[in-house]
């Protein structure tokens, strides 16, 4: 036998770390948004809310 001695526990842990990182990268590409995109969505939601609030009738809430 002329092979390199390998610590199986270390190989298993390294493989698990690589798999976890790969899955994380896939999820980031699939679900992640940049900071600018999140800020834009928050600003749009705030603007839409303000627009709706500006068009409320005064007596409509009280019945």
N, C-alpha and C positions, 0 to 999 in steps of 0.2 A: 504494500500500500504506500503509494507516494502521493499523499494528499495533504492539504493544509488542515490543521486542527482548527475546528470552528466551535465556538461556544453557542450551542443551539438556543439557549435562552436569549442571548444578545441578538441573534439573528431574528428570532421571533418578535422581540420587542421592536427592533428596527423596522421590520416589515409592517407591524401594526401601526407604528408612527407614520410611515409612508402612506399607508392606506387611509389613515385618518386625515392626513394633510390633503391627499388627493380628493377625498370626499368633501372636505371643507372648501377646497378651491372650486369644485363643481357647484356646490351650493352657493358660493359667493357669485359665481358667474350667472347662475340661474335666478337667484332671489335678491342679490345685493343691489343697492342703489348708491350712487355717489352722494357725497355731502351736498353738492349743488342741487341734485335732483330732489333730495329730501327737503331742502330749504325752499325750493320752488313749489313743491307740493304743499308745504305748510303755508306759504304765502298765498297761494291760490285758495286754499281752504279758508283762511282768515278773511280774504277779500270777499269770497262768496258769502260767508257768514255775515259780514258787515253789510253786504248788499241786501240780503234777505231781511236783516234787522231794520234797515232803513225803510223798507216797504211795508212794515207791519202797521196795521190799523190800531189806533189807540184803544178803542172799545172792544176789539175782537177777543181779547184775552179774558175779559171779565163777563161772565154770564150768570 
